[in-house]
Amino acid sequence: MLVRLRRGYGNLVTSGGQLILLLIGLKTESSLGMFVCVALMAPISLVAWISAWRRARAIADTPTSRVASAAQGYTELIGSGKPLAGAPLMSPLSHVPCLWFRYTVERKDNENKWVQEDKGESDASFILVDDTGECVIDPEGAEMLITKKDSWIQGDRRYTEWLLIERQKIYALGQFATRGSVDLDLNLVEDVKLLLAEWKTRTAELLERFDLDKNGQLDLKEWELARAQAKREVATNHRELRASSELHVMHLPEDGRLYLISDLDPGKLTTKYRWWSWFHIIIFFGALIALPILWRMESF
């Protein structure tokens, strides 16, 4: 629940929610309706301004570290991405190999308006690599500010997808920790299930590997063969992880500080949040100026 609130709060900071309220006020065609909407805009703008400014300061004030020499705690890393254990995710809409995805599916209703029908977001970890080492990035709870976006329409549905792909530049700001191999909590059974579930999303590849009689489906014997292969691959991955002397991980800070993953560099991110902070504070003062004027109009 807290993760959803945090992500929704981040969306508020980077959205034009105040403008939506303004449009609602205009649609009411009454000074009272406009007064209520402007009264709501003021506190929202103030909170959004504080949040955007804090984000800008967090990015600007945290120096970039190298994976191998990063201090334990709140850290900023920049590198390129690669999938964990060499097996990338498959985006559910475009079926493109990726490190992370978010998608929405909308359909046109009877009023010819787009209505959200489905949405989703991956939470699988991936690896950030720089010239000194590798760090596992856990996206759970992170604000994902990803610019790679594709949208297309098929029939009465509109599909939108945001992707973070392999070898793409990644900026990550969050809690950095180094764990020894003895600290790893690896579950062979669960990881085999996850790998098999991922293989099922790539039906053609699964059949090519394990459909021995080429009848277009896997019988019990062929499925057991696939399961055994998945178990071998997961066991190999676990051995490699345990053989490593240490494992670097970045995750959501427990103290509530910003956890941000983006494909933008920190300079552009800082500028982006500073512009948003100016936008929100201007709206805040504009709302304060407009409130007494609207109140007097309503009184008359």
WOLINJO-V265337 format. One record per helix or strand of 2 or more residues. SS is the DSSP state (helix for helix, strand for strand). FROM is the first residue (numbers start at 0). TO is the last residue. If there is no record, write none. Layout:
BEGIN
ss & from & to
SS & FROM & TO
SS & FROM & TO
END
This chain:
BEGIN
ss & from & to
helix & 1 & 12
helix & 16 & 27
helix & 30 & 60
strand & 63 & 64
strand & 72 & 82
helix & 83 & 85
strand & 88 & 89
strand & 96 & 97
strand & 99 & 107
strand & 113 & 120
strand & 125 & 128
strand & 133 & 136
strand & 142 & 144
strand & 148 & 153
strand & 156 & 163
strand & 168 & 179
helix & 180 & 182
helix & 187 & 199
helix & 202 & 209
helix & 219 & 242
strand & 245 & 250
strand & 259 & 261
helix & 265 & 298
END
